[in-house]
Amino acid sequence: MAVPKKKTSVSRKGMRHAGQHHKLSAKTVGRDATTGDYVLSHRVNPATGTYKGIKIFTSRTEKLAAKAQAEPTQE
């Protein structure tokens, strides 16, 4: 029969059991102030590219719209 050579400390046992509680919590979701979309808290809104009303990056839809406007229509 396998027997542990040393006693597992209370701290080590606590660290092993600590990770189980984080899985149960739900993610916090907020609303974007400009668009009203649901976004994860402390994250950039991927649809608009804004964080707390500040423009961080140009979204893919904005890039496609700008490209379509820049190209002249061929008739």
Summary of the structure (lengths in Angstrom):
residues: 75
radius of gyration: 24.9
end to end distance: 85.0
largest distance: 85.0
contacts: 113
relative contact order: 0.09
helix: 31%
strand: 13%
